[in-house]
Amino acid sequence: MNTEIKSSVWEERLSYQENFPKPDSGFASPYSQDRARIIHSASFRRLQAKTQVLGLGDSDFYRTRLTHSMEVAQIGSGICERLRNKYEGQMFEEWIPSLHLIEAICLAHDIGHPAFGHGGEIALNYCMQNHGGFEGNGQTLRIVSRLGEFDSKHGLNLTRRTILGLIKYPAIYEDVTNNNFKKIQEKTIKLNLDCYKPPKCIHKEESKILKWALEPFSEKDKTLYQSIKKCDIQLKEDLSNQADIKHYKTLYKSFDTSIMELADDIAYGIHDLEDAIALNLITKDLWTDPKKGVHNILVQNLDTNALKVLKLDSAEKLSDLLFAGDKNSRKHAISKLVRLLVQNISIHENHNFEHPLLSYQAQLPENIEVILKALKNFVFNIVVKSPEVQLLEYKGQKIVLELFEVLYANPERLLPKNTYEVFKNSSNPCRDLCDFISGMTDNYATKMYQKLFMPSMGSIFDKL
């Protein structure tokens, strides 16, 4: 297959199959158009008012979903530049995504996540438990392929390769749901939603777009790419201590997705660490704690080459920079950590796949991957699981639950007219209500909740 034909397959849009006119390619490349459609979409703009880790409103310093997505795009483009320099003239080079393509994928990767972080996601999955479920990555695919404002039928109508890059988990909700959770859920109460965490997936309604994205691959590649790992564990009679019960999960991702996920992990593990240190949620004592901290893991895994990339004599120097107490030193340390991770990424090949977009994978060497995992776990355990953050997350869950309940019971009275028309004529009205609520920002959801449930709040002149 020559390069021109190969490119055209991945630059196709779903609308082409329905004789829609193709956009003028003289203005911008297909992937540049994808990036522009994402940036100018309402879903992307709303990320500026959606929680990343820390609740909005407590400070104007730390990251929102929007700033996080911009940082993921910057890191993703840096990874691709690094790979292109590393593999210049080699077989991998022609499949390394262009900067416009990887930026489009990275900028869009979170647009399906609802208000109030993962707490909002879990609350919506609870509301949708009998109506197809809800998962943030699945909602991202739903927005770009169906709900986005560029095309009434095809959403943002992105190219096939951009769509493929956004599919982190190529399986539908029903196929990866572990039904053991239903038995656990029967014993729980609505005030605790821990067992309603959704499986990583897409929604059944987007099966068509998944099938279309995979059309260029062989049947063997399609089957392997969509394979699922089942991890059933015998339930105990009293349903106690079920922490090991997990949903099923997909095993493989495309090449572009592997780059985007590394960029996402780096942004989460390192930039959210910066926020937490700046706000004194993470102290040097916690960082160097032998059991909970990361310092010892750095000492054990920063070999001579890694220290050379960091331009430091020892891991101790890095820790000193992070906690020097001034923003410049902290920023230099964060920059060094990002550089360390990006420069150590390489391409590995899984020979079980035939097509390069599935066989090629961006990976870190084991010792550097250990550091990244330790950083992510540290931020999660110390910051995300802290009572202060969990309190805000729980409050967000309550807002989502009660909005869903009252809007479903009173759609004609309370939904915006255009939303009500979609709801009224839908074969699955709960999905359309879920689309409406998941698109809300933290502030919009909070204001609507206050107008509905707080007697002293709200008038017909208020703007949501």
N, C-alpha and C positions, 0 to 999 in steps of 0.2 A: 504493500500500500504506500503510495507516494505521500510526501509531507502535506501537499495541498489537500488531498482527499482526507487524510488523517485529521487535519485541523478542522475541516468543515463539519465532520461528524460531531465534534465536541463543541463547535460554535453554534450548532442548531438550537432553536428554541421550539418548545412544544407547539406553539401557535403555527409553525411552518407546516405542520401536518394538516392543518385546517385551511390552507391557502390564504393565511393572513399575509399581508405585504411585508416583505423583509425590510428592516430599517436601513437607512442609507449608511453603508459602510465607509463612505468617504469622509464622514464627520469624525468618527471615532472607532476604535477597534471594538469587537464584540464584548471583550472582557472589561474594557473601559466603560462601555455602556452599562454593563452590569453594575459596576462600582457606582456609577452616577445614579442609577435607579435606586440602589440601596441607600446611598447618602441622602437622597432627596425624598425618601419615603417617610411617612408619618411614623411608622413603627421604629425606624432608626432614631428619629428625633426624640421620641418618647423615652429612649434609654437614658436621656439626661436626667430624668426624674424617677428612675427606678433604682432600687437598692442593689448594690454589688455585694458587699459584706456588711458594712456598718450602716445603720439606719439613717436615712436622709433627714436633714434638719438639725442634727446635733452639732455639725461643724461644716464649714465650706471647704475644708482642706482635702478630705479623702475622696476616693474614687467612686463614681457612679458606674452603672452599666455602660454608659456612653464612653467615658474616659477609659474604662477597662477595654472596651472594644477597639478604641483607637490605638491603645498600647499593644493589643494583640496584633493588629494590622501592621504596626511598625516593626514588631519583633518578627512577624511572619515574613515581611519583605526582607528583613535582615538575614533570616535563615536562608531564603532563596538566593540572595546575593552571595552569601557564603558558599552555598552548595554549587552555584554556577562557577565561581572561581575555583573551587576545589576539584570539580569534575569537568573542567573545560576540555573539549575535544573527546570526551569519553561518551559511552553509550547512554549514560544517565542524563546527559545534559539536555537533550531535546525534549525530555518530559518534565523537567523542572518548571513549575508554573511561572508565568510572567508576573511582574510586580502588580499589574492591574488585576490579574486573576486572583492571586493570593490575598491581596488587600480586599477584594470583593468578598471572598469567603470569610476572612477574619472579621470584617466589619459587620457582616450579617449573622455571625454564628450565635449571637445571643438575643436576636430580636424577638424570639418567641417566648422568652422568659417573662413571667408576669411580675406584678408589683410584689414587694416584700420578700424578694429573694426566693430561696428554695422553700421557705415556709409557705409562700403563696402558691407555689407549684404543688406542694403536697395537699393543701386545702382544696385546690381545684380538682385534683385527682380524687379526693374524697367525694366531692360533689358529683363527679362524673363516673363513679365506680360502676354504675349499671348502664352507662351510655357511651362506652368506648374509651374511658379514661382520659387523662391529660398528662402530657410530658412536655417540658419546655423545648427540647430539641425537635420533637415532633411538631410543635406549634411553629417553630421557625420554618420548617419545610412547608407547612400549611400557609403561612403568610406569603412566602416568596412564590408559591405556585398557585395560590387561590385567592387570598384576601388582599394582597397588595393592590394599590390604586392605579398601577400602570395599565392593566388590562382587566376587563370585567370577568373574563373566564380563567385567565392564567396568572393572576396576581402581578408580580413584578416581571414575569415572563423572562426568566434568566436563561442563560445558555446551559446546555447539558452538563458541561464540565463544572461550572460553578455549582449547579444543583448537586452533582455527585460529591463535590467537596464538602457540601453542607450536611450530607447524610452521614452522621456519626454512628448511627445504629440502624442498619438496614433490615429491620424486622418490625412487623406490626405489633401493636399493644397486646392483642390476644395471644400471640404466639410466644411472648416472653414473660407473660404474667404467671407467677407461681401461685397456683390455687390454694396452696397451704395457708397463704395469708388470709384467705376468707375465713378459715376456721379461727385464726387468731383474732381477726377483726370482730367476729361475733362475740368475743369475750371482752372487748374494749368498749370505751364510751367515747362519745363525740368530743369530749374535752381533751382527749389525747390522740393525736393523729400520727404517732410515730410509725405505725404499721401500714400507713397509707402512702408511703413513699413509692412513686411510680417506677416501673421498669424503664430502662433506657430503650427508646423505640421511636417509631413514627406512628401516627394514627391510621386506622384502617381506611379512612376517607382518602388518604394520600397514597394508597397502593398503586394507583395508576401512574403517578409521577415517578415512583420508584421503578416501576417496570420500564417506563420510557427512558429513564436515566441509564438503565443497564442494558439497553438494546444492543449497543455495539459489542458487548462481550459474548464470548462463547457460552454455551449452556453449562459447561463444566465450571467456568469462572463464576457465573451467576449463582450456581448452587453452592459452591464453596464460600463465596463472599457472604451469602445470606445464612450460612450455617450458624447454629445456636448451641451454646453450652448449657446443659441442664445440670443443676446442682441441688437436687432434692435431698433433703435430710429428714429422717423420720421424726414426726411430731410426737412430743411427749403428751401423755394423757392430760396433764394439768396445764399444758401450753405455757409452762414457765421456762424462763431462760432460753428464749428462741432467737437469740442474737445471730445465730449461724444460718437462719433461714434467709435465703436470698431469692430475688427474681432471677430468671434465666437471662443470659446475655449473649450478644453477638460477639464474634471472635475477630472479625477483620474490618479494616477500613481502607479507603482508597489512599493513594500516595499523597494527594493534596490535603486530605483530611488529617493524615498523620503529621503533616507540617503545621496545619492550623492547631491541632491539639497540643503539640509541643509549645507553640507560641502562647496558647491559652494557659497551659500549666505554668510556664515561666512567668507570665503576667500575674497569675494568681499567687504563686508561691513567693515571688520576690517583691512585686509592687504592692501587694496587700500587706506583706511584711513591713514595708516602708511606712505605710499608713499606721499600722499598729504600733511601731516604735515611736513615730512622731507623736502619737496620742497617748504614749506611755502605757499602752495596754500590754506591751512586751518590754520587759526590763532585761538588763544584762544578767541579772541573777537567774531569770527564767531561761535565757538563751544558753547559759553555761551549766544549767542544772544537769547532773549526770544522767538522770532518768528521762526527764521531759525535754531537755534542750537539744540544740543542733550543733553546738560548738564541737563536741567530741566526735560527731559524725564527720564534720569538716576536717578535723585533724587526721582522722583515719583514712579519708578518701581523697584528700587533695595531694596528689602525687607531684613530683617535680615539674612535669609538663603543665599541670593545672596551675601551679603557683607561678610558673613563668607567664602564662596567659594573664593571670591576675596582676602580674608585676609586683608581687609581694614575696617576702622571705618566709612567711609562715601563716598558718590559719589564724594564729592569735592576732596578727596585724589586721586581718579582715574583721574580726570581732571587735577590735579596738576602734576601727573606723566606723562601724555600724553604731556604736554606742558612745561616740566621742562627745555627743551632746550638742553639736552644731549641724545645721542642715546640709552644709557643703560636704562635710566628711561622710555623713550618712548617704548622700546622693552619690558620692564617688564609690562607696562600697556597693550600693545597689547596682550601679553601672558596671562595676567589675564582675559582679555575680551574673548579670545578664550576658556580658561578653563571654564569660567562661562557658555558659551553657550553649550559647549560639555557636561558638567556634568549635565545639566538640560534637556537633550533630553531623552524622554521615548517613549515606544511603545504603540500606541492606536490601537484598533481594530474596523474596520467597518464591522458590522455583515451583511450588505447587500451582501457582497462577500462570496463565499464558500471557495476559496483557500487562504491559509495564505500569499502567495506572493502578493496578491491583498488586502486582508483584513487588514494585518498589515501595519501600517504607523508610521514612526518616526516623532515625533512632539516636539515642545517646549511648555512650559506652557505660558499662555497668557501674563503675565507681561514681560517675557524674550523675547517672540516673538515681543512684542511692541518695545523693545530696538533694536533688530536686524533690524526690518523694518525701524526704525528711522535712524540707521546707514547707511543702504543702500540708503535711500532717500536723506540723507544729502550728501553722496559722489556723488550721481547722480546730485543733484541740484546745488551743489557748484562747483564740479570739472567737471563732464562730460558735463554739460550744460554751462560751462563757455565759453566766446568768444574765449579764447585761444585754448581750446580743440576742440571746434566746427569748428574753422578755419582749423585745421589739418584734422578733419573728413571730412569737405566739400572738401578739396583738394584731399583727398583719393577717395571720390565719383567721382569727375571729372576724375581722372585717370582711374578708373574702367569703367565708362561710355564710355570714348573715346577709350579705349583699346577694349572693346566689339564691338563697332561700326566698327572700322577699321579692326579688325581681322575677323569679320563676312563678311565684304565686300571683303576681300582679303585673304581668307583662304589658297589657294595654295601657294601664294607668301610669306606669313608671319608666318604661323603656323609651328612649328616643324614637321618633316615628319611623325613621328608616330602619333602625334595628328591629323594631317591632314587626315591620312588614316581612323582614327576612325570617324572624322567629316564627311568625304566624304561618308562613308557607313552607316551613322546613320539615323534612322527614325525620330529623333529629334536632328538635328545637333546643335541647340542652347543649348541643355542640355549638350552636350559634350564640346562645347566652354565654357560654364559656369563652368564645371568641371575644365577645364584648368586654367581659370582666378581665380577661387576661391581657387585653390591650390597654387597660387603665394604668396610669402612673400611680405611684404611692400617694401623691397629693390628691389626685382626682378621686381615687377610691376612698380616701379618708374624708374628703369633703362630702361625697355622696352619702357615706355612712352617717356623718354628723347631721346632714339635712334630714335623713330618714329616721334616725333613732334618738337624736338629742332635741328635746322640745324647744330649747332656747336658741337653736341654730336654724338658719335658713329662711329665705324669702324668695319670692318669684323673681326678684331682681339680682339674686346671687348668680354668679358665673361659676360653673364647675371647672 
